[in-house]
Amino acid sequence: MATTSSLGVGTGIDLESMLTKIIAAEKAPITRIETKISEANTKISVPVRLNRNWMLCSRQLRHCNSLRDFLQ
């Protein structure tokens, strides 16, 4: 027969709240690291995108022999 119980019933201590806080405290360093990784990826991706766009633009400009070619 399956039974259910609550943590800390009858002890006067909110064990469920304590457990939730312990788990959150353990996850905090991981969350900070994930945030720093995300920020670093953003800082890296901006110059990469700029470089890619510059290369595409310069490649297109190489094919322009006149102003008319450029404006088309």
N, C-alpha and C positions, 0 to 999 in steps of 0.2 A: 504494500500500500504506500502510495506516495504521500509525503507530508510537506507542508510549506512552513517556513518559520521566518521571523524577522530577526535581523542582527540586533543583539543587545536588549531584547525584550526582558523586562524585569530587573535589569541591572542599573537603570537610571543613566546609562551612558549611551549617547547617540553614536553607535558603532558604524552605522551606515554613512552618516555624515563624515565621520573620521576616515573611513575607507575611501570615500569619494575625494576628500581633500588629499589623502596620501597619493592616490592615483594621479590626480591633477598635478601634484608636486613632482611626481616622477616624470610626467610628460612634459613639464615646462622646459627643461634643457633641450629636449628634442624639438619642441616647437620653436625655440629661439634659433637653433641650428638650421631648421628648415626655412625660417624667415631669412636668415643671413644668406643661405644658398640661393633663395629666390631673388634677393636683392642683387647678388653677384651675377646671376644669370641675366638679369635685366640690364645691368651695367655693361655686360659683355655683348649682349645682343644688339644694342643700339649702334655701336661702331660697326659691327658686322653688317647690319642692314644698310647703314650709310655707305659703307665700302661697296657692297653689292650694287646699290643703286648708282653709285658713281661709275662703277665699271660698265653697267648697262648703258648709262648715258654716254660715256666716252666711246663705247663701241658703236653706238648709233651715230655719234658725231664724226667718226672716222669715215663713214660712208657718205657723208655730205661733201659734195664737191663745189657746191655753190649755195647762195642764199635761198634760191628757189628749192633746192633739195632739202634744206633745213626747215623751210616753212611747210613742207608737205606733210 
